[in-house]
């Protein structure tokens, strides 16, 4: 496992210390979980943007989706 250093604003560091103490979890575990969630979101966004930017992408409008799903 790699070790990283990060500089946190004082207020964020205090919040992290407080929640860590209150839950008896390490600060590191919170940082890892937060980073995993954030990176998952960014990766999903990048996939979506690459599809939007692809000139060969097929677009389906909302009405067509509703019709295909029988939601009319």
Secondary structure, 3 states (H helix, E strand, C coil): CCCCCCCCCHHHHHHHHHHHHHHCCCHHHHHHHHHHHHHHHHHHHHHHHHHHHCCCCCCCCHHHHHHHCCCC
